[in-house]
Structure formats: C-alpha cells, structure tokens
Amino acid sequence: MYIPSYRAAISAEYAKPTTAVKLKKKVRISESVIQTLLFLCGAISVLITLGIVVVLGRESLLFFASEEVTLAKFLGTFKWQPAIGEFGIWPLVNATLMTTVIAMLVAIPLGLGVAIFLSEYATPKQRSTLKPILEVLAGIPTVVYGYFALTFMTPLLRSIFGQNMVEVYNTASAGLVMGILILPLVSSMAEDALAAVPNSLREASYAMGATKLETAVSVVVPAAISGLAAAVIIGVSRAIGETMIVALAAGAGPAFTFNPFKAAETMTGHIVRISGGDLSYDSLDYNSIFAIGLMLFLLTLSLNLLSRRIVKRFREVYE
Amino acid sequence: MRRFSVLSVIVLVVLALAVGCSPAVSPTVAPTAEPTTAPQATEAPQATEAPQATEAPQATAEGALPEVNVLEVKGDIISAGSSTVFPLSEAVAAMFRDEGYSGNITIDSIGSGAGFERFCTAGETDIANASRPIKDKEAEACRAIDREPIEFRVGTDALAVVVSSQNTFLTDVTMEELAQIFSSTAVKWSDVNPDWPNENILRFSPGTDSGTFDYFVEEVLGKEKQLLLDAQNLQLSEDDNVLVQGVEGSPYAIGYFGYAYYTENQGALKALAIDGVAPNKESVDGGTYPLARPLFLYSTAEIMKAKPQVAAFLNYYLTNVNTVIGEVGYFAASEEVLAASKQAWLDAMGN
C-alpha cells in the first residue's frame, strides 16, 4: 500500500513544474560538527608539533646560554663528556651517521630488490604471501631487534671477524639489524612507487623487444625514481631516529671512531642513557639532551624537506 | 612456487631465531627483575619463620628496635638511589612483602646522586639509597626543603674490579696500576705494564651520576674524574648489567661495580685482587680490602613520623638485613655500626 502512494507523491511533484526549486544550501548541523572535529584533529597535530619545537628550542637555548657552552665548542670540538665540560657533538653525530649508513647498505639493496620482485615478478599468490611476512618484520618491537643485535648479530660478527676485532658493543651489529628493521618500510614504499608506473610503459617496452629485467631496470625504476628516492630518505630518517637498537647494541660511551666494530654512542642512544632517571633537572647534562634532540630534529626535518623537493622535482606525471 | 615457500621458511626461521634468542639472554641483560624474584623464592620460607622468631626478641632484649607488625603497616613507600644498594633493598622489600605488607614499595635504581636529587631537591622520595655518604651540598639542599637527612648504614660493599674469565694475564693489580688502567694516559695494556699484551684497554665504568663512579674516582684516581672521562674505549652506563656484558665479552676488557653484580656473574667474570688482597668476607671485615665502602639509606625524622610505613620498613630493614645481605652479595656491617643505625632510628622516632 505504501509504495504506490509514494510513487503517486513523486509523480505529483513532477506534475507541478511551476513549484519554485530551493537552490539554497541546506544547513546540516551534524555535517558542520563533523567538519569542525576533523579540523580540530588536523589542528592538534600541528599544535603538538609546534609545542615540541618550542620546548626543544627553549631548553636548548638554556644549554647554549650557559657559560660553559659555546656554539663553536658544540660544533668545533670532537669530544662529548658533559661531566667534565666537553661538549663537541661530533662523536654522537658520527655514530648516528655510521649506524645509518650501515643500515641503509642493508635496507636499500634488499628493499629495492624486494620491491622490484613484488611489483614486477611476483605472481599475485606470492605477493599475498610475502607482503604479510614483510609486515610482520615491521611489527616486531624494536627492543626485540636490539637484543637480536646484541645476542645474535654481534656473536655472528665476532665469529666471522674475530673476538678481538669486534667489540661486544659495536655500531656494525646495530646498523645491520637496523637495516632489517627498515627493510619493510623501504620496500613497501618503493613498491607503491613502482606499482604506480602505468602498464602502458611496460607494454611499450616489451613491444620494443626488451626483456623483463631490462624493462624493470631501465624503464620502470627510472619512471618511479622520485618515489624510490622518497622511500630511501624516509628510511634514512627512520634510521637516524631509531633508538632502542642502538641503545642496546651500539655502545654506551661517546667515541669518535670510524671503525664499525668499535663501540660508539649515537645521539638517540646517548639521550636514552643520560635521561634514564639519573639526571638533575637543573644540570647542564639535562639541558644538553635537548640540544641533541634539536640536532636530531633538524636532521630529520631537513631530510623530510629534501625528500619532498626530490619528489616534486623528479616526479614523472602520467595520465 | 617451491622456491618461494623455501624462502618464506627461511624468513620464518630467522624470525624464530630473533624471538627465540631474546628470552634466552634476558637473565644476563635485564635482571632488574631478577634480584627481586630470585631471593624472594629462596628467602620466603626461611624469612617468614626463622628471623622473626629469633631476631625480634633478640632486638628487644638488647633494648634496640621495637618489633614490627608488618600486617598493620599500610601505605606506600618510595625510595630511589644507588644501583649498588638496589639489589639489597629489593631483597629486604621482598621479605617485607612476604611477611604480609600490602602496600607498594618503589625502589628506583638511578644512581646515588640522582637518588639524593629526588630526595633533597624534588623532595618526592621517602628514602634515598646511597653507596656513598651524602655530600654537604646535597645535605644543604635537603635542609632547604626542611628535610634533615638521617643516615642509616646497612652494610658494606667491596667494589669489585673485574675482568673477563678469558683474561689470562691479570689476577692482581696494585692501586697505582689500577689508576693507570683507568686513566687517559694509558691506551694499551702494555702502556701500564710491559708484560701485558699490546692491546687496547676496553674500559667499562658506571655512569657519572653513580655513587660507584664517585667512589672509584675518589679512591683510585685522586678525585680527578677528568682522567677517566678523557680515556679512550670507555663505556659508561648506569645499568650494571651493560657493564657485566661488556666485560664478559673480551679478554682485554676491565670494569668495576658493586660486588653483588660480580657474585651474580661469577662464571664469566674474575674479580681482581688489589694490592694482593682479594675481595671476600675476611678482607672486608678485617678492613684490608682497599675498595670496601659503606652502603646507606637516608630518610628524615619527619617522614618517618608522618609515614609510619617508612619507619616500619627502616626498622625491618635494620633488623633483618643481615639475613639476606650475604646472599645478595654484600657484607654485613659490624655490630656496632648496625647498633648505631638502630640508635639513629630510635632517636628519630623520639623514644
């Protein structure tokens, strides 16, 4: 009974063409509430970022304003030992860069290899098996990786290179394991970039007689280069900021060394050790960790900006 | 497809290794929880019956501390400080809980200096654990917030200077050699003694905020912490287990920390004799071991009166510490010293 009458109503509407149509936007309260909420979500994350920058900046100002510290000393000397007034940041930066480079030596080739395999070679079934496994790798807590480095990778390195060559805490072991940690991040971003390359390019390449490998290496990868570069840079900033692995396995004393088999302390590792509950709030040591934090923040921020520029600059647009 | 499944099996095996490895090691690396559980398990039956029956009457007979009825003690106790005192406090706290204490005892292992910081400056803890006496500056900070610190000596630690058990060239060092080993003037072992190998000295020291560090610098390096902090191949950590693991790892490593951490890891470590005196009960009691040092708790009369649970815990601590101290790995303080601590407790409570 209902439906016929409904239809009748509609046809009645249409039957009256003279009725004025309301074009004015209807105000929906629920809609505007949701919009406001979503805007607030966005605003909160911006505010939090600003708050972090302010706190980092203020506390590190305290550090640089103190009489014992000068910017020249901070950037111009090579020893970090706040307890005796040595404030050269380079041992910490150097260790961070070492572990990062070692990690990327693992993550870039493996990550790109995995990405190319997944996007160009793998059958859908292989893909659907391999991807979740990689994601499991990404889901392992970093503290587990840390102990993995300390109790598996370090003994392995020591049995290969000799007990006296490789110290118990060393940057190589931490870096290698960090590479494994970053691998899924790099591979999944790289795979997205490769998958975004339109099929017409591949088909054109095959039509020219290229093999699958040639197509992958000389056509698909160059076409996706901006996305791949972004993946690598995101991986690098992840490696710089990684904390637990280096805190456990890399060492606990600032040392300026280029030998990956020696112990050295990274910026994040130092912050963890120093802030482990044993610092006076008003001491220079305490303020120094904010200066290190600011340095870290600047490093990763500039890397992220760089990656945005690269994406923009080298982006190939396909329709 | 088969190749692929082989691959995924390999990945799984690696994962299994990663997961399988970590628990196997955690006892050596993360034993913060260990000292609590280990003594508790062994102590429980022994502690609940024997000491209470024998100690308490004895104490009253001496006219010392009143008996604690643990079941009536309510409220939380917050303590923080030395990582050296930590295992001892943990063991006593475990006994205290076994006897029926239902509140929470927090014991933070953050180093003596940080312990005083939280006790005197932040004023947030009830008890400060320390492996060195309070400094004048710290005591002043305490008074500034109306806290007059009272010292309770609870035992003695023999600071153990340790090398890996793989080390074949060291069993005994003189105090001078020890100072050189931990100074920036020496890089290789042969720099200290030509008979020793031409290898880098790998140094492991507690962090700069630790009472153990302060003590070592004062006793061995003549207060010149610069000497140690400038040295190469130096690892600093407030976590003594990081040091244990580091020293175990190489025959050319050397470190120092509280005797309890040596006792816990005796298989892999070797404690050195200093000036011919090995750290043990006789040498510590007899006062011949040069690196024996007192362990302290600090609190104030106000806290003890305002929070009866703190007074009760300190009372229990002083009464029963000697039943666990040997097992934890430290040495009992002499009768007179403990009696003085008990008297300090009585004075504070105003009896």
Interface residues (C-beta under 8 A of the other chain):
Chain A: K79 Q81 A83 I84 E86 K125 Q126 T129 L130 I133 V136 L137 I140 V144 Y145 Y147 F148 L150 T151 F152 Q163 N164 E167 V168 Y169 G251 A252 G253 A255 K262 A263 R273 G276 G277 D278 L279 S280 Y281 D285
Chain B: M1 F4 L7 S8 V11 L12 L15 L17 A18 V19 C21 S22 A24 V25 S26 V29 A80 D108 I110 G111 G113 A114 E117 T121 A122 E199 L202 G207 T208 D209 S210 K225 Q226 L229 D230 Q232 N233 L234 Q235 L236 S237 E238 D239 V242 Q245 G246 E248 G249 S250 P251 Y252 A253
